[in-house]
Amino acid sequence: MLNKIVFFITLLTMSFVTFGQSDQSAQVEMKGSQGTSLTGDVITTFDQPWAMAFLPDGHSLVTEKAGKLWLLDKDQQKRFSVSNVPEVTARGQGGLGDVIIHPDYATNNIIYLSYIERDPQNDEFSGAVIERAKLNITDSGASLSERKLIWHQSPKVTGNGHYSHRMVFSPDGYLFITSGERQKFTPAQNMAMNLGKILRLNDDGSVPEDNPFYGNGSVTAQIWTLGHRNSLGIDFDEQGNLWAHEMGPKHGDELNLIEKARNYGYPMVSQGDHYSDVKIPNHEDYPIFKAPELAWVPAISPAGFFIYKGDLHADWKGNGFIGGLSSKALVRVTFNQDDEGNWKVEEAERYEWGERVREVVQDDMGNIYALEDREGGRLIRLQHTN
């Protein structure tokens, strides 16, 4: 009888182990456009994941658009659903968005979340906001405290698209935010609004006095660059240059070198056209506007972006990685600058496996992860090959 009980317990234990590893044992073959291929290990799945950030100890955070924030363990398995997260109403392209950590997270435990806030007087109006909060992790759970709203899109407008609300810290500790033009076109050129702009703030949400339009009103003072459409990826390279991509209208997706006070032209110029097929002048027609370093026609629908700074995939150091939604690909780009300072930015390869890619990110050990879009979106870690 005792032997039968031991056998039953052993069988039950093996079943649980097999179940727990079922996602992790799955693999994805990614076909490269240059004849190469990559293999990715499936780690776990999410419901409409949007963003991911790694903590210094190897844990990570993943947002889901409907409003959940997950804390993952060091194996990138779900550990806790974080409590006291802002309440959101997910509609269209909006919901819980980006998550990043403070540069001094190891000592202050501060994180930043972007999400969509509805107007309490008229639910049809909305805008992106950013909260700064302290992340508390214990053996029994994780929660946010000391939450503080530090930024909001101004003004709130109707519709549920082009929020952008991606964030990144500069090497010198400033918070950069992408703010979409909310599918309204003209706000991108309106200096009284922070829509269609890239913004620069201090880590507490205040405005640095060396911002290019400081002193011209509280909203205008936030502006670093203008003339953007829907920027869903932003990162710094190791030389301190800031890069951001944005979705064009009908084609014409862009990868831009972001330079202080420059105007990137939308909706006056674009490498794409309106969805009505009405022609938009190209950047070359009006050189007063800063042209993209790389544009895609047809579109790739870029989402998520980082520039690789690790050593694990040594051949890719300094390359950019972009998630493709409509292109259903992981897109790799290279950056080269000549002696005169001119950039040559090219798509080096794209890797496809038939799924929309919402987010791409790197951990401190140099591993590369991709998050698939929509319900059941898988977290995939690229295998390292020598």
C-alpha positions as a printed NumPy array, in Angstrom:
array([[  0.   ,   0.   ,   0.   ],
       [  2.834,   2.366,   0.908],
       [  4.513,   1.717,  -2.445],
       [  1.277,   2.583,  -4.269],
       [  1.005,   5.896,  -2.37 ],
       [  4.625,   6.787,  -3.142],
       [  4.064,   5.932,  -6.823],
       [  0.921,   8.078,  -6.924],
       [  2.676,  11.071,  -5.33 ],
       [  5.621,  10.71 ,  -7.71 ],
       [  3.296,  10.571, -10.72 ],
       [  1.367,  13.607,  -9.481],
       [  4.586,  15.568,  -8.944],
       [  5.798,  14.705, -12.449],
       [  2.485,  15.901, -13.85 ],
       [  2.793,  19.267, -12.144],
       [  6.381,  19.685, -13.332],
       [  5.375,  18.85 , -16.888],
       [  2.463,  21.309, -16.723],
       [  4.645,  24.085, -15.303],
       [  7.237,  23.667, -18.025],
       [  4.857,  23.274, -20.95 ],
       [  5.267,  26.883, -22.119],
       [  8.976,  26.998, -21.397],
       [  9.696,  23.842, -23.406],
       [  8.007,  25.277, -26.516],
       [ 10.15 ,  26.921, -29.154],
       [  9.573,  29.359, -31.986],
       [ 11.524,  29.296, -35.228],
       [ 12.101,  32.786, -36.613],
       [ 12.879,  32.961, -40.315],
       [ 15.338,  35.713, -41.233],
       [ 15.04 ,  37.764, -44.393],
       [ 18.743,  37.235, -45.192],
       [ 18.558,  33.454, -45.112],
       [ 19.389,  33.065, -41.446],
       [ 17.089,  31.874, -38.676],
       [ 16.7  ,  32.303, -34.935],
       [ 15.176,  30.1  , -32.278],
       [ 13.188,  31.509, -29.399],
       [ 12.155,  29.813, -26.161],
       [  8.564,  30.455, -25.076],
       [  8.618,  31.445, -21.399],
       [  4.997,  32.291, -20.532],
       [  1.892,  34.041, -21.9  ],
       [ -0.112,  37.194, -21.175],
       [ -3.41 ,  38.826, -22.062],
       [ -2.667,  41.808, -24.341],
       [  0.822,  42.578, -22.98 ],
       [  2.126,  46.063, -23.723],
       [  5.473,  46.699, -22.045],
       [  8.233,  45.029, -20.049],
       [ 11.03 ,  46.283, -17.788],
       [ 13.751,  44.449, -15.869],
       [ 14.689,  45.074, -12.253],
       [ 18.365,  45.008, -11.217],
       [ 17.992,  41.633,  -9.446],
       [ 16.658,  39.853, -12.552],
       [ 12.96 ,  40.084, -11.753],
       [ 10.833,  41.923, -14.306],
       [  7.551,  43.767, -14.735],
       [  5.019,  43.279, -17.54 ],
       [  1.954,  45.443, -18.177],
       [ -1.273,  44.206, -19.735],
       [ -3.441,  46.732, -21.551],
       [ -6.564,  45.881, -19.552],
       [ -4.845,  47.093, -16.374],
       [ -2.781,  44.325, -14.783],
       [  0.868,  44.689, -13.757],
       [  2.777,  41.429, -13.299],
       [  5.921,  40.85 , -11.291],
       [  7.931,  37.997, -12.833],
       [ 10.557,  35.942, -11.031],
       [ 14.155,  35.551, -12.179],
       [ 13.102,  32.779, -14.559],
       [ 10.539,  35.213, -16.042],
       [  7.584,  33.243, -14.749],
       [  4.588,  35.073, -13.253],
       [  5.107,  35.524,  -9.527],
       [  2.628,  38.165,  -8.342],
       [ -0.055,  40.428,  -9.756],
       [  0.961,  43.809,  -8.323],
       [ -1.744,  45.463,  -6.215],
       [ -2.741,  49.14 ,  -5.951],
       [ -2.13 ,  49.67 ,  -9.672],
       [ -4.013,  52.588, -11.298],
       [ -7.488,  51.682, -12.55 ],
       [ -7.851,  51.921, -16.323],
       [-10.591,  51.536, -18.884],
       [ -9.044,  49.903, -21.949],
       [-10.467,  51.147, -25.239],
       [ -9.001,  51.118, -28.717],
       [ -5.25 ,  51.629, -28.443],
       [ -5.416,  52.826, -24.841],
       [ -5.163,  51.198, -21.434],
       [ -2.241,  50.444, -19.125],
       [  0.877,  51.236, -21.129],
       [  4.583,  51.577, -20.492],
       [  6.601,  50.665, -17.417],
       [ 10.178,  51.719, -16.674],
       [ 12.321,  51.892, -13.56 ],
       [ 14.09 ,  54.886, -12.04 ],
       [ 17.869,  55.02 , -12.72 ],
       [ 18.389,  54.675,  -8.952],
       [ 15.816,  51.918,  -8.505],
       [ 18.282,  49.776,  -6.549],
       [ 18.123,  52.309,  -3.707],
       [ 14.691,  53.956,  -4.106],
       [ 12.44 ,  51.203,  -5.632],
       [ 10.703,  53.803,  -7.833],
       [  8.964,  52.839, -11.076],
       [  6.947,  54.773, -13.659],
       [  3.694,  53.698, -15.304],
       [  1.843,  55.307, -18.199],
       [ -1.859,  54.74 , -18.727],
       [ -5.013,  56.309, -20.159],
       [ -7.181,  58.53 , -17.992],
       [-10.798,  59.288, -18.943],
       [-12.243,  62.752, -18.335],
       [-14.583,  62.433, -15.317],
       [-16.94 ,  65.041, -16.817],
       [-17.111,  63.469, -20.289],
       [-16.029,  59.861, -20.776],
       [-15.484,  60.412, -24.514],
       [-12.397,  62.506, -23.756],
       [ -9.143,  60.914, -22.645],
       [ -5.404,  61.373, -22.457],
       [ -2.271,  59.575, -21.343],
       [ -0.867,  60.206, -17.873],
       [  2.237,  59.037, -16.009],
       [  2.495,  57.998, -12.388],
       [  5.609,  57.63 , -10.297],
       [  5.316,  55.041,  -7.515],
       [  7.303,  52.871,  -5.127],
       [  7.304,  49.132,  -5.808],
       [  7.136,  47.02 ,  -2.663],
       [  8.008,  43.306,  -2.921],
       [  7.673,  40.791,  -0.09 ],
       [  7.592,  37.008,   0.07 ],
       [  3.792,  37.114,  -0.113],
       [  3.085,  39.761,  -2.732],
       [  3.896,  43.02 ,  -4.497],
       [  2.203,  46.398,  -4.325],
       [  2.577,  50.049,  -5.265],
       [  2.691,  52.878,  -2.736],
       [  3.448,  56.62 ,  -2.727],
       [  1.757,  56.935,  -6.092],
       [  1.972,  60.39 ,  -7.628],
       [  0.675,  61.691, -10.947],
       [  3.562,  63.605, -12.548],
       [  2.466,  64.222, -16.155],
       [ -0.617,  64.305, -18.37 ],
       [ -1.36 ,  64.857, -22.034],
       [ -2.851,  68.268, -22.592],
       [ -5.544,  68.658, -23.682],
       [ -7.693,  65.545, -23.354],
       [ -9.439,  64.899, -26.681],
       [-11.942,  62.45 , -28.154],
       [-10.925,  59.152, -29.723],
       [ -8.898,  56.2  , -28.472],
       [ -5.775,  56.166, -30.583],
       [ -2.204,  57.488, -30.905],
       [ -1.442,  57.953, -27.236],
       [  2.19 ,  56.808, -27.683],
       [  3.16 ,  57.277, -23.959],
       [  6.515,  55.494, -24.148],
       [  9.225,  56.522, -21.673],
       [ 13.004,  56.344, -21.316],
       [ 15.6  ,  57.856, -18.991],
       [ 18.607,  59.596, -20.498],
       [ 22.116,  58.737, -19.281],
       [ 22.107,  62.026, -17.324],
       [ 18.82 ,  61.226, -15.574],
       [ 16.1  ,  63.071, -17.497],
       [ 12.753,  61.474, -18.289],
       [ 11.788,  61.512, -21.98 ],
       [  8.18 ,  60.831, -22.999],
       [  6.611,  60.242, -26.404],
       [  3.187,  61.862, -26.753],
       [  1.077,  61.001, -29.809],
       [ -1.007,  63.513, -31.784],
       [ -4.152,  61.492, -30.97 ],
       [ -5.14 ,  61.126, -34.641],
       [ -5.932,  64.855, -34.753],
       [ -3.068,  65.849, -37.1  ],
       [ -2.599,  69.56 , -36.257],
       [ -1.71 ,  69.23 , -32.537],
       [  1.719,  67.959, -33.617],
       [  2.538,  71.545, -34.723],
       [  0.638,  73.347, -31.952],
       [  3.084,  74.56 , -29.306],
       [  0.288,  75.161, -26.79 ],
       [ -0.332,  71.38 , -26.658],
       [  2.015,  68.557, -25.707],
       [  0.398,  66.211, -28.266],
       [  2.548,  65.032, -31.163],
       [  5.739,  65.824, -29.27 ],
       [  8.672,  64.265, -27.464],
       [  8.973,  65.748, -23.981],
       [ 11.766,  66.097, -21.433],
       [ 11.146,  66.26 , -17.684],
       [ 13.009,  65.851, -14.435],
       [ 12.428,  62.564, -12.632],
       [  9.746,  64.169, -10.421],
       [  7.788,  65.586, -13.371],
       [  9.081,  69.145, -13.097],
       [ 10.511,  70.885, -16.167],
       [ 14.278,  71.341, -16.62 ],
       [ 15.212,  74.983, -17.064],
       [ 17.444,  74.179, -20.059],
       [ 14.551,  72.795, -22.116],
       [ 14.44 ,  74.66 , -25.444],
       [ 11.061,  76.337, -24.866],
       [ 11.317,  76.852, -21.112],
       [  9.459,  79.961, -19.958],
       [  6.842,  79.811, -22.74 ],
       [  4.075,  78.279, -20.626],
       [  3.906,  75.127, -18.523],
       [  2.92 ,  72.781, -21.383],
       [  5.202,  74.376, -23.984],
       [  8.117,  74.211, -21.56 ],
       [  7.935,  70.388, -21.593],
       [  8.59 ,  70.135, -25.355],
       [ 11.904,  68.754, -26.607],
       [ 10.878,  68.112, -30.242],
       [  7.67 ,  68.459, -32.256],
       [  6.006,  67.224, -35.434],
       [  5.545,  63.579, -34.405],
       [  2.627,  61.251, -35.155],
       [  2.586,  58.085, -33.   ],
       [  5.93 ,  57.215, -31.431],
       [  5.839,  53.771, -29.817],
       [  9.553,  53.228, -29.28 ],
       [ 12.387,  55.341, -27.861],
       [ 15.919,  54.591, -26.603],
       [ 19.428,  55.999, -26.229],
       [ 22.498,  54.489, -27.851],
       [ 25.756,  54.063, -25.93 ],
       [ 27.046,  57.38 , -27.287],
       [ 24.086,  59.217, -25.749],
       [ 22.147,  59.793, -28.973],
       [ 18.36 ,  59.583, -28.655],
       [ 16.407,  57.584, -31.24 ],
       [ 12.652,  57.154, -31.634],
       [ 10.477,  55.464, -34.222],
       [  6.941,  56.415, -35.152],
       [  4.107,  55.04 , -37.211],
       [  3.469,  56.924, -40.42 ],
       [ -0.022,  57.386, -41.871],
       [ -0.411,  55.078, -44.892],
       [  3.136,  53.69 , -44.902],
       [  6.079,  55.96 , -44.181],
       [  7.044,  54.601, -40.751],
       [ 10.089,  56.445, -39.455],
       [ 13.206,  55.999, -37.327],
       [ 14.428,  59.416, -36.184],
       [ 17.508,  60.824, -34.527],
       [ 15.967,  63.091, -31.894],
       [ 17.701,  66.46 , -31.676],
       [ 16.797,  69.282, -29.301],
       [ 14.14 ,  71.733, -30.591],
       [ 13.856,  70.136, -34.026],
       [ 10.588,  69.88 , -35.959],
       [  9.996,  66.477, -37.606],
       [  7.258,  67.774, -39.833],
       [  4.057,  65.839, -39.254],
       [  1.406,  66.442, -40.609],
       [  3.033,  68.879, -43.037],
       [  5.388,  66.203, -44.375],
       [  5.636,  62.417, -44.229],
       [  7.163,  59.606, -46.239],
       [  3.645,  58.118, -46.362],
       [  0.252,  59.363, -47.512],
       [ -3.132,  59.83 , -45.874],
       [ -5.389,  56.768, -45.678],
       [ -7.672,  58.551, -48.141],
       [ -4.729,  58.347, -50.607],
       [ -4.322,  62.131, -50.496],
       [ -0.638,  62.817, -51.061],
       [  1.47 ,  64.26 , -48.231],
       [  4.667,  66.071, -49.284],
       [  7.877,  64.204, -48.468],
       [ 10.508,  65.558, -46.106],
       [ 12.743,  66.168, -49.12 ],
       [ 10.215,  68.695, -50.418],
       [ 10.562,  70.833, -47.279],
       [ 14.08 ,  70.462, -45.856],
       [ 13.238,  72.838, -43.   ],
       [ 11.788,  69.755, -41.295],
       [ 14.106,  67.093, -39.862],
       [ 13.952,  64.013, -42.089],
       [ 13.991,  60.434, -40.737],
       [ 17.243,  58.491, -40.861],
       [ 15.247,  55.478, -42.061],
       [ 11.694,  55.127, -43.393],
       [  9.616,  52.106, -44.328],
       [  7.348,  51.919, -47.369],
       [  5.421,  49.641, -47.061],
       [  4.83 ,  50.043, -43.344],
       [  6.115,  47.752, -40.593],
       [  3.947,  49.319, -37.82 ],
       [  6.782,  49.664, -35.291],
       [  6.114,  49.017, -31.586],
       [  8.708,  48.65 , -28.859],
       [ 12.367,  49.475, -29.412],
       [ 15.765,  49.141, -27.799],
       [ 19.378,  49.474, -28.845],
       [ 21.391,  46.43 , -27.817],
       [ 24.103,  47.145, -25.231],
       [ 24.973,  43.632, -24.088],
       [ 27.775,  41.176, -24.822],
       [ 25.822,  37.911, -25.038],
       [ 24.872,  38.562, -28.675],
       [ 28.173,  40.307, -29.401],
       [ 27.636,  40.654, -33.159],
       [ 24.528,  42.739, -32.479],
       [ 26.049,  45.251, -30.086],
       [ 24.842,  48.726, -31.068],
       [ 22.049,  47.35 , -33.28 ],
       [ 18.454,  48.451, -32.801],
       [ 15.558,  46.018, -32.424],
       [ 11.982,  46.979, -33.293],
       [  8.788,  45.003, -32.852],
       [  6.621,  44.877, -35.953],
       [  2.825,  44.756, -35.652],
       [  1.496,  44.638, -39.218],
       [  4.835,  43.243, -40.42 ],
       [  4.683,  40.474, -37.803],
       [  8.422,  40.57 , -37.343],
       [ 11.366,  41.441, -35.182],
       [ 13.248,  44.078, -37.178],
       [ 16.993,  44.614, -36.684],
       [ 18.612,  47.885, -37.776],
       [ 22.235,  49.043, -37.875],
       [ 23.626,  52.512, -37.153],
       [ 26.789,  53.85 , -38.775],
       [ 28.179,  57.388, -38.711],
       [ 30.9  ,  58.732, -41.012],
       [ 33.682,  61.181, -40.136],
       [ 31.486,  64.128, -41.083],
       [ 28.783,  63.041, -38.673],
       [ 26.339,  61.765, -41.301],
       [ 24.294,  58.733, -40.346],
       [ 23.595,  55.643, -42.385],
       [ 20.798,  53.683, -40.759],
       [ 19.651,  50.503, -42.476],
       [ 17.382,  47.559, -41.898],
       [ 19.812,  44.661, -41.571],
       [ 17.299,  41.841, -41.236],
       [ 13.815,  40.995, -40.07 ],
       [ 12.802,  37.772, -38.374],
       [  9.269,  36.481, -38.886],
       [  7.14 ,  33.827, -37.18 ],
       [  3.632,  34.975, -38.063],
       [  2.817,  36.95 , -34.893],
       [  2.469,  40.663, -34.103],
       [  5.336,  41.844, -31.907],
       [  4.347,  44.459, -29.325],
       [  7.487,  44.835, -27.214],
       [ 11.203,  44.049, -27.375],
       [ 13.562,  44.42 , -24.437],
       [ 16.984,  43.427, -23.107],
       [ 17.877,  42.239, -19.61 ],
       [ 21.067,  43.05 , -17.701],
       [ 22.674,  39.767, -18.778],
       [ 22.219,  40.576, -22.472],
       [ 19.264,  38.292, -23.173],
       [ 16.758,  39.575, -25.742],
       [ 13.021,  39.133, -25.217],
       [ 10.027,  39.701, -27.489],
       [  6.425,  40.053, -26.335],
       [  3.701,  39.126, -28.781],
       [  0.623,  41.309, -29.083],
       [ -3.008,  40.607, -28.148],
       [ -4.636,  37.84 , -26.111],
       [ -2.325,  34.926, -25.405],
       [  0.738,  36.984, -26.316],
       [  3.831,  34.924, -25.595],
       [  7.044,  36.056, -23.926],
       [  9.901,  34.696, -26.044],
       [ 13.613,  34.703, -25.205],
       [ 15.986,  34.49 , -28.155],
       [ 18.476,  31.676, -27.917],
       [ 22.139,  32.647, -28.009],
       [ 24.126,  31.093, -30.858],
       [ 27.883,  31.405, -31.297]])
